[in-house]
Structures are given as C-alpha cells and as structure tokens.
Amino acid sequence: MQVAMPEFIERALSFFSRAETNLTATAELADARTKLTVTAADLATAKQTIHSLGEQVAAKDESLRASSEAHTKALAAKEAEVESRASAKALTITASQGQAPIARASLPSAETTMKREEFSKLNAREQQNFIKAGGRVTE
C-alpha cells in the first residue's frame, strides 16, 4: 500500500529542488567569473610582456644593424689598406728585380675579371701585371 503525499508537500519538494539547482548554478557562475577575471589579468600581463619583448628585439636589431654597418665599413677600409700595401710591395719587388715600375693608373682594379681565353692571348708580362693588380681569371 502506497501512501500518497499531500500535494503541497510535492510542490514544496519541487520548489526546494529548483532552489538547490539555482543555488548551485549561482555558485558555478561566481566561480566562472573569478576564473574569467584571473584569465583577463593573465592576458593583460602576457600582452604587456610581448610588447616589452618586441621593443627589446627592435632595439637589439637596430644595435646589430648599426654594428654590422660599422664593421662593414671598417672591413672595407682594411681591405683597401691591404690592397694598397700589397700593390706597393709588388711595385717594390718589381723594381728590385730591375723591371720598370708599372704606373698605378694602368693597373686593372681588383674587381677586374677576364676569361681564360682572353687571358691566354696576353703576353707573359701583361698576364703578370694583370694578376699582380688583383685581376681574376674566370672560365
């Protein structure tokens, strides 16, 4: 035999069940809002860190570019000095062997290249002068 509950008790139990569900949902919502606030703060910190690192990278990049330019200029100056000293030494050696010195203006530049076919058409003296002046033979 089953005893029927009075209707008001059933309605009360239904109300209490919904109230408990609402209370649980309210607690979960508060927890979610807290997590959202923490996540937003973490995101702001991450954005600030990224911005700061970007500025540091840009500054370092500029520093490295300036340093590279300075080193390139210094290297070019040293290369010119070495070329000048080598040419002077070659002229000294040539003169010490009793050969007439070659006028500096008649020497080809270090950038000059010549194909092997053209180079082989030169006489020995011209070939020697071309190589001493920094000329390069290509295939």
Backbone as a printed PyTorch tensor [residue, N CA C, xyz], in Angstrom:
tensor([[[  0.8190,  -1.1590,   0.0000],
         [  0.0000,   0.0000,   0.0000],
         [  0.8810,   1.2460,   0.0000]],

        [[  0.5700,   2.1150,  -0.8560],
         [  1.3640,   3.3060,  -1.0440],
         [  0.5760,   4.4970,  -0.5500]],

        [[  1.2700,   5.2970,   0.2090],
         [  0.6030,   6.4560,   0.7820],
         [  0.9100,   7.6500,  -0.1170]],

        [[ -0.1090,   8.3420,  -0.5190],
         [  0.0650,   9.4990,  -1.3860],
         [  0.4430,  10.7000,  -0.5480]],

        [[  1.3950,  11.4440,  -1.0200],
         [  1.7990,  12.6430,  -0.3060],
         [  0.8120,  13.7460,  -0.6340]],

        [[  0.6620,  14.5570,   0.2960],
         [ -0.2230,  15.6780,   0.0150],
         [  0.3940,  16.5560,  -1.0790]],

        [[ -0.4250,  17.1810,  -1.8350],
         [  0.0060,  17.9710,  -2.9820],
         [  0.9410,  19.1010,  -2.5930]],

        [[  0.7320,  19.7350,  -1.4890],
         [  1.5660,  20.8630,  -1.1000],
         [  2.9870,  20.3980,  -0.7690]],

        [[  3.1220,  19.1540,  -0.2780],
         [  4.4590,  18.6250,   0.0310],
         [  5.1950,  18.3440,  -1.2870]],

        [[  4.5090,  17.8140,  -2.2770],
         [  5.1240,  17.5660,  -3.5720],
         [  5.5710,  18.8790,  -4.2180]],

        [[  4.7100,  19.8890,  -4.1140],
         [  5.0860,  21.1850,  -4.6640],
         [  6.2600,  21.7810,  -3.8990]],

        [[  6.2990,  21.6250,  -2.6100],
         [  7.3880,  22.1320,  -1.7860],
         [  8.6970,  21.4280,  -2.1560]],

        [[  8.6520,  20.1140,  -2.3420],
         [  9.8530,  19.3630,  -2.7180],
         [ 10.3580,  19.8070,  -4.1020]],

        [[  9.4440,  20.0530,  -5.0120],
         [  9.7940,  20.5280,  -6.3400],
         [ 10.4480,  21.9080,  -6.2410]],

        [[  9.8950,  22.7850,  -5.3960],
         [ 10.4430,  24.1140,  -5.1970],
         [ 11.8510,  24.0340,  -4.6040]],

        [[ 12.0340,  23.1770,  -3.6110],
         [ 13.3500,  23.0320,  -2.9700],
         [ 14.3780,  22.4980,  -3.9620]],

        [[ 13.9680,  21.6100,  -4.8380],
         [ 14.8670,  21.0520,  -5.8470],
         [ 15.3230,  22.1530,  -6.8060]],

        [[ 14.3770,  22.9910,  -7.2570],
         [ 14.7270,  24.0880,  -8.1510],
         [ 15.6040,  25.1160,  -7.4300]],

        [[ 15.3280,  25.3890,  -6.1750],
         [ 16.1210,  26.3440,  -5.3990],
         [ 17.5600,  25.8370,  -5.2570]],

        [[ 17.6920,  24.5390,  -5.0200],
         [ 19.0280,  23.9530,  -4.9010],
         [ 19.7680,  24.0480,  -6.2490]],

        [[ 19.1020,  23.7990,  -7.3460],
         [ 19.6940,  23.9090,  -8.6790],
         [ 20.1380,  25.3420,  -8.9310]],

        [[ 19.2880,  26.3090,  -8.5870],
         [ 19.6260,  27.7170,  -8.7720],
         [ 20.8280,  28.1130,  -7.9080]],

        [[ 20.8630,  27.6110,  -6.6850],
         [ 21.9660,  27.9130,  -5.7810],
         [ 23.2860,  27.3450,  -6.3360]],

        [[ 23.2450,  26.1310,  -6.8450],
         [ 24.4240,  25.5060,  -7.4380],
         [ 24.8740,  26.2910,  -8.6780]],

        [[ 23.9180,  26.6800,  -9.5200],
         [ 24.2420,  27.4530, -10.7230],
         [ 24.8490,  28.7990, -10.3500]],

        [[ 24.3430,  29.4370,  -9.3090],
         [ 24.8710,  30.7220,  -8.8640],
         [ 26.3170,  30.5730,  -8.3920]],

        [[ 26.6120,  29.4990,  -7.6730],
         [ 27.9760,  29.2490,  -7.2000],
         [ 28.9080,  28.9740,  -8.3810]],

        [[ 28.4460,  28.2110,  -9.3510],
         [ 29.2550,  27.9190, -10.5310],
         [ 29.5080,  29.1840, -11.3490]],

        [[ 28.4930,  30.0480, -11.4470],
         [ 28.6420,  31.3110, -12.1640],
         [ 29.6740,  32.2020, -11.4810]],

        [[ 29.6300,  32.2760, -10.1650],
         [ 30.5990,  33.0800,  -9.4180],
         [ 32.0140,  32.5380,  -9.6200]],

        [[ 32.1520,  31.2150,  -9.6200],
         [ 33.4550,  30.5840,  -9.8520],
         [ 33.9540,  30.8880, -11.2710]],

        [[ 33.0610,  30.8350, -12.2540],
         [ 33.4260,  31.1320, -13.6420],
         [ 33.8480,  32.5860, -13.7900]],

        [[ 33.1450,  33.4840, -13.1170],
         [ 33.5080,  34.9100, -13.1890],
         [ 34.8910,  35.1520, -12.5790]],

        [[ 35.1900,  34.4680, -11.4960],
         [ 36.5030,  34.5870, -10.8670],
         [ 37.5910,  34.1040, -11.8170]],

        [[ 37.3550,  32.9540, -12.4380],
         [ 38.3340,  32.4160, -13.3920],
         [ 38.5060,  33.3520, -14.5820]],

        [[ 37.4100,  33.9560, -15.0510],
         [ 37.4680,  34.8970, -16.1640],
         [ 38.2990,  36.1220, -15.7940]],

        [[ 38.1310,  36.6210, -14.5860],
         [ 38.9000,  37.7760, -14.1250],
         [ 40.3870,  37.4510, -14.0710]],

        [[ 40.7280,  36.2650, -13.5530],
         [ 42.1230,  35.8390, -13.4810],
         [ 42.6960,  35.6870, -14.8920]],

        [[ 41.9220,  35.0930, -15.7850],
         [ 42.3820,  34.8990, -17.1590],
         [ 42.5890,  36.2420, -17.8590]],

        [[ 41.6930,  37.1890, -17.6400],
         [ 41.8360,  38.5190, -18.2400],
         [ 43.1030,  39.2060, -17.7190]],

        [[ 43.3920,  39.0620, -16.4390],
         [ 44.6110,  39.6520, -15.8730],
         [ 45.8490,  38.9880, -16.4690]],

        [[ 45.8050,  37.6540, -16.6110],
         [ 46.9320,  36.9410, -17.2320],
         [ 47.1400,  37.3870, -18.6710]],

        [[ 46.0540,  37.5840, -19.3970],
         [ 46.1380,  38.0400, -20.7860],
         [ 46.7560,  39.4300, -20.8590]],

        [[ 46.3590,  40.3250, -19.9730],
         [ 46.9220,  41.6780, -19.9560],
         [ 48.4180,  41.6300, -19.6660]],

        [[ 48.8120,  40.7810, -18.7290],
         [ 50.2350,  40.6270, -18.4040],
         [ 50.9990,  40.0750, -19.5990]],

        [[ 50.4170,  39.0920, -20.2710],
         [ 51.0690,  38.4970, -21.4410],
         [ 51.2210,  39.5400, -22.5560]],

        [[ 50.1930,  40.3480, -22.7900],
         [ 50.2780,  41.3870, -23.8190],
         [ 51.3760,  42.3900, -23.4780]],

        [[ 51.4580,  42.7700, -22.2120],
         [ 52.4800,  43.7240, -21.7790],
         [ 53.8790,  43.1230, -21.9700]],

        [[ 54.0300,  41.8480, -21.6300],
         [ 55.3190,  41.1760, -21.7910],
         [ 55.7100,  41.0880, -23.2670]],

        [[ 54.7490,  40.7450, -24.1140],
         [ 55.0080,  40.6590, -25.5590],
         [ 55.4230,  42.0250, -26.1050]],

        [[ 54.7340,  43.0570, -25.6830],
         [ 55.0720,  44.4140, -26.1320],
         [ 56.4810,  44.7930, -25.6900]],

        [[ 56.8010,  44.5040, -24.4490],
         [ 58.1250,  44.8200, -23.9120],
         [ 59.2160,  44.0490, -24.6600]],

        [[ 58.9760,  42.7600, -24.9140],
         [ 59.9550,  41.9510, -25.6380],
         [ 60.1000,  42.4380, -27.0790]],

        [[ 59.0020,  42.8700, -27.6790],
         [ 59.0590,  43.4140, -29.0370],
         [ 59.9350,  44.6520, -29.0910]],

        [[ 59.8120,  45.5170, -28.0980],
         [ 60.6500,  46.7190, -28.0480],
         [ 62.1170,  46.3510, -27.8510]],

        [[ 62.3790,  45.3510, -27.0050],
         [ 63.7510,  44.9140, -26.7810],
         [ 64.3560,  44.3340, -28.0560]],

        [[ 63.5640,  43.5390, -28.7780],
         [ 64.0460,  42.9490, -30.0260],
         [ 64.3260,  44.0470, -31.0510]],

        [[ 63.4460,  45.0200, -31.1470],
         [ 63.6390,  46.1200, -32.0960],
         [ 64.9120,  46.9030, -31.7560]],

        [[ 65.1390,  47.1590, -30.4780],
         [ 66.3370,  47.8880, -30.0630],
         [ 67.5950,  47.0770, -30.3660]],

        [[ 67.5540,  45.7890, -30.0870],
         [ 68.7100,  44.9210, -30.3520],
         [ 68.9630,  44.8380, -31.8510]],

        [[ 67.8790,  44.7420, -32.6350],
         [ 68.0050,  44.6830, -34.0930],
         [ 68.6840,  45.9460, -34.6180]],

        [[ 68.2530,  47.0790, -34.1260],
         [ 68.8450,  48.3560, -34.5520],
         [ 70.3180,  48.4120, -34.1560]],

        [[ 70.6210,  47.9500, -32.9520],
         [ 72.0010,  47.9280, -32.4750],
         [ 72.8680,  47.0250, -33.3540]],

        [[ 72.3410,  45.8490, -33.6870],
         [ 73.0970,  44.9170, -34.5250],
         [ 73.2880,  45.4550, -35.9390]],

        [[ 72.2700,  46.1200, -36.4670],
         [ 72.3990,  46.7030, -37.8060],
         [ 73.4920,  47.7860, -37.8070]],

        [[ 73.4810,  48.6370, -36.7930],
         [ 74.4900,  49.6950, -36.7050],
         [ 75.8850,  49.0860, -36.5600]],

        [[ 75.9930,  48.0690, -35.7320],
         [ 77.2740,  47.3940, -35.5310],
         [ 77.7460,  46.7400, -36.8260]],

        [[ 76.8290,  46.1080, -37.5270],
         [ 77.1680,  45.4590, -38.7990],
         [ 77.6560,  46.4810, -39.8180]],

        [[ 76.9770,  47.6180, -39.9000],
         [ 77.3970,  48.6720, -40.8320],
         [ 78.7890,  49.1840, -40.4720]],

        [[ 79.0300,  49.3820, -39.1830],
         [ 80.3410,  49.8650, -38.7380],
         [ 81.4310,  48.8510, -39.0800]],

        [[ 81.1410,  47.5730, -38.8420],
         [ 82.1280,  46.5340, -39.1470],
         [ 82.3550,  46.4180, -40.6560]],

        [[ 81.3090,  46.5710, -41.4320],
         [ 81.4510,  46.5120, -42.8900],
         [ 82.3380,  47.6510, -43.3870]],

        [[ 82.1260,  48.8450, -42.8560],
         [ 82.9540,  49.9930, -43.2460],
         [ 84.4060,  49.7740, -42.8170]],

        [[ 84.5950,  49.2670, -41.6020],
         [ 85.9540,  49.0230, -41.1100],
         [ 86.6490,  47.9590, -41.9650]],

        [[ 85.8990,  46.9370, -42.3380],
         [ 86.4590,  45.8800, -43.1780],
         [ 86.8460,  46.4210, -44.5520]],

        [[ 86.0010,  47.2390, -45.1280],
         [ 86.3070,  47.8330, -46.4380],
         [ 87.5670,  48.6960, -46.3410]],

        [[ 87.6980,  49.4450, -45.2530],
         [ 88.8870,  50.2800, -45.0710],
         [ 90.1360,  49.4140, -44.9430]],

        [[ 90.0360,  48.3270, -44.1920],
         [ 91.1890,  47.4270, -44.0270],
         [ 91.5340,  46.7440, -45.3440]],

        [[ 90.5120,  46.3470, -46.1130],
         [ 90.7700,  45.7220, -47.4110],
         [ 91.4940,  46.7010, -48.3340]],

        [[ 91.0690,  47.9520, -48.3250],
         [ 91.7220,  48.9670, -49.1550],
         [ 93.1680,  49.1650, -48.7040]],

        [[ 93.3860,  49.1660, -47.4020],
         [ 94.7440,  49.3280, -46.8700],
         [ 95.6300,  48.1520, -47.2770]],

        [[ 95.0790,  46.9400, -47.1560],
         [ 95.8440,  45.7480, -47.5300],
         [ 96.1610,  45.7750, -49.0240]],

        [[ 95.1860,  46.1470, -49.8300],
         [ 95.4100,  46.2180, -51.2810],
         [ 96.4880,  47.2460, -51.6050]],

        [[ 96.4240,  48.3770, -50.9350],
         [ 97.4100,  49.4240, -51.1650],
         [ 98.8080,  48.9510, -50.7800]],

        [[ 98.9120,  48.3020, -49.6120],
         [100.2220,  47.8080, -49.1630],
         [100.7390,  46.7070, -50.0860]],

        [[ 99.8310,  45.8330, -50.5200],
         [100.2430,  44.7440, -51.4120],
         [100.7240,  45.2960, -52.7410]],

        [[100.0230,  46.2940, -53.2600],
         [100.4400,  46.9100, -54.5230],
         [101.7940,  47.5840, -54.3640]],

        [[101.9710,  48.2780, -53.2450],
         [103.2540,  48.9550, -53.0010],
         [104.3760,  47.9350, -52.8990]],

        [[104.1190,  46.8370, -52.2090],
         [105.1230,  45.7810, -52.0540],
         [105.4350,  45.1520, -53.4110]],

        [[104.3850,  44.9230, -54.2250],
         [104.6010,  44.3490, -55.5580],
         [105.4410,  45.2840, -56.4120]],

        [[105.1760,  46.5780, -56.3160],
         [105.9690,  47.5530, -57.0740],
         [107.4220,  47.5630, -56.5950]],

        [[107.6040,  47.4390, -55.2880],
         [108.9560,  47.4160, -54.7220],
         [109.7180,  46.1890, -55.2130]],

        [[109.0500,  45.0550, -55.1830],
         [109.6880,  43.8080, -55.6260],
         [110.0100,  43.8830, -57.1150]],

        [[109.0590,  44.3820, -57.8880],
         [109.2680,  44.5200, -59.3340],
         [110.4630,  45.4380, -59.6060]],

        [[110.5220,  46.5370, -58.8830],
         [111.6300,  47.4860, -59.0710],
         [112.9550,  46.8690, -58.6420]],

        [[112.9510,  46.0550, -57.5730],
         [114.1950,  45.4470, -57.0810],
         [114.7170,  44.3930, -58.0510]],

        [[113.8530,  43.9060, -58.9380],
         [114.2740,  42.9140, -59.9290],
         [114.7410,  43.5710, -61.2200]],

        [[114.7820,  44.8770, -61.1800],
         [115.2970,  45.6030, -62.3270],
         [114.2530,  45.8830, -63.3940]],

        [[113.0150,  45.6460, -63.0880],
         [111.9650,  45.9100, -64.0680],
         [111.4090,  47.3030, -63.8350]],

        [[110.9210,  47.8770, -64.8950],
         [110.3540,  49.2220, -64.7850],
         [109.0570,  49.1510, -63.9830]],

        [[108.8530,  50.1050, -63.0700],
         [107.6180,  50.0810, -62.2870],
         [106.4020,  50.3510, -63.1730]],

        [[105.3110,  49.7500, -62.7900],
         [104.0630,  49.9150, -63.5210],
         [103.3320,  51.1050, -62.9290]],

        [[102.8550,  51.9760, -63.7850],
         [102.1020,  53.1360, -63.2940],
         [100.8230,  52.6470, -62.6390]],

        [[100.5230,  53.2190, -61.5160],
         [ 99.3490,  52.8000, -60.7370],
         [ 98.0660,  52.9370, -61.5470]],

        [[ 97.9430,  53.9430, -62.3680],
         [ 96.7320,  54.1710, -63.1510],
         [ 96.5310,  53.0910, -64.1990]],

        [[ 97.6230,  52.4480, -64.6480],
         [ 97.4980,  51.4390, -65.6970],
         [ 97.1200,  50.0700, -65.1480]],

        [[ 97.1550,  49.9110, -63.8460],
         [ 96.7970,  48.6180, -63.2520],
         [ 95.2870,  48.4340, -63.2790]],

        [[ 94.8340,  47.2360, -63.6020],
         [ 93.3950,  46.9990, -63.5350],
         [ 92.9460,  46.9590, -62.0860]],

        [[ 91.6990,  47.2520, -61.8580],
         [ 91.1950,  47.2360, -60.4810],
         [ 91.0400,  45.8040, -60.0000]],

        [[ 90.9090,  45.6510, -58.6810],
         [ 90.7610,  44.3270, -58.0880],
         [ 89.4520,  43.6680, -58.5110]],

        [[ 88.5470,  44.4640, -59.0250],
         [ 87.2540,  43.9420, -59.4420],
         [ 87.3030,  43.3610, -60.8520]],

        [[ 88.4240,  43.5870, -61.5850],
         [ 88.5150,  43.1780, -62.9730],
         [ 88.5840,  41.6600, -63.0740]],

        [[ 87.8120,  41.1300, -63.9980],
         [ 87.8870,  39.7050, -64.3020],
         [ 88.1000,  39.5620, -65.7990]],

        [[ 88.7030,  38.4420, -66.1590],
         [ 88.9780,  38.1970, -67.5680],
         [ 88.7640,  36.7100, -67.8210]],

        [[ 88.1920,  36.3970, -68.9640],
         [ 88.0080,  34.9890, -69.3300],
         [ 89.3710,  34.3900, -69.6530]],

        [[ 89.5010,  33.0880, -69.4050],
         [ 90.7680,  32.3990, -69.6140],
         [ 91.2350,  32.5360, -71.0730]],

        [[ 90.3000,  32.4910, -71.9870],
         [ 90.6220,  32.6140, -73.4130],
         [ 91.3150,  33.9550, -73.6920]],

        [[ 90.7650,  35.0520, -73.1270],
         [ 91.3510,  36.3750, -73.3170],
         [ 92.7020,  36.4670, -72.6070]],

        [[ 92.7620,  35.8820, -71.3940],
         [ 93.9830,  35.9320, -70.5950],
         [ 95.1290,  35.2320, -71.3250]],

        [[ 94.8340,  34.1050, -71.9810],
         [ 95.8920,  33.3460, -72.6680],
         [ 96.4230,  34.0890, -73.8980]],

        [[ 95.6870,  35.0500, -74.3980],
         [ 96.1410,  35.8390, -75.5530],
         [ 97.1520,  36.9180, -75.1410]],

        [[ 97.2110,  37.2260, -73.8370],
         [ 98.1480,  38.2440, -73.3590],
         [ 99.5540,  37.6730, -73.3270]],

        [[100.5590,  38.5630, -73.4490],
         [101.9390,  38.0790, -73.2940],
         [102.2070,  37.8790, -71.8020]],

        [[103.3340,  37.2760, -71.4770],
         [103.6540,  36.9170, -70.0930],
         [103.6870,  38.1400, -69.1830]],

        [[104.2370,  39.2250, -69.6620],
         [104.3280,  40.4550, -68.8540],
         [102.9300,  40.9970, -68.5300]],

        [[102.0450,  41.0350, -69.5180],
         [100.6790,  41.5170, -69.3110],
         [ 99.9110,  40.6020, -68.3550]],

        [[100.1170,  39.2940, -68.4990],
         [ 99.4680,  38.3490, -67.5840],
         [ 99.9390,  38.5950, -66.1500]],

        [[101.2470,  38.7800, -65.9930],
         [101.8200,  39.0190, -64.6690],
         [101.2450,  40.3060, -64.0650]],

        [[101.2020,  41.3580, -64.8470],
         [100.6730,  42.6330, -64.3530],
         [ 99.1950,  42.5110, -63.9810]],

        [[ 98.4510,  41.7940, -64.7960],
         [ 97.0160,  41.6120, -64.5240],
         [ 96.8010,  40.8960, -63.1930]],

        [[ 97.5080,  39.8270, -62.9660],
         [ 97.3580,  39.0460, -61.7220],
         [ 97.8580,  39.8460, -60.5230]],

        [[ 98.9880,  40.5290, -60.6520],
         [ 99.5270,  41.3270, -59.5480],
         [ 98.5800,  42.4450, -59.1420]],

        [[ 97.8510,  42.9480, -60.1130],
         [ 96.9270,  44.0510, -59.8350],
         [ 95.6040,  43.5520, -59.2490]],

        [[ 95.5090,  42.2540, -59.0280],
         [ 94.2910,  41.7330, -58.4030],
         [ 93.2590,  41.2340, -59.4000]],

        [[ 93.6320,  41.1390, -60.6630],
         [ 92.7130,  40.6240, -61.6610],
         [ 92.4370,  39.1450, -61.4360]],

        [[ 91.2900,  38.6930, -61.8770],
         [ 90.9020,  37.2920, -61.7120],
         [ 90.5610,  36.6860, -63.0580]],

        [[ 91.0000,  35.4460, -63.2180],
         [ 90.7210,  34.7260, -64.4630],
         [ 89.5210,  33.8140, -64.2170]],

        [[ 88.5520,  33.8880, -65.1190],
         [ 87.3490,  33.0480, -64.9970],
         [ 87.2710,  32.1010, -66.1820]],

        [[ 86.4980,  31.0670, -66.0500],
         [ 86.3440,  30.0700, -67.1380],
         [ 85.4430,  30.5710, -68.2120]]])
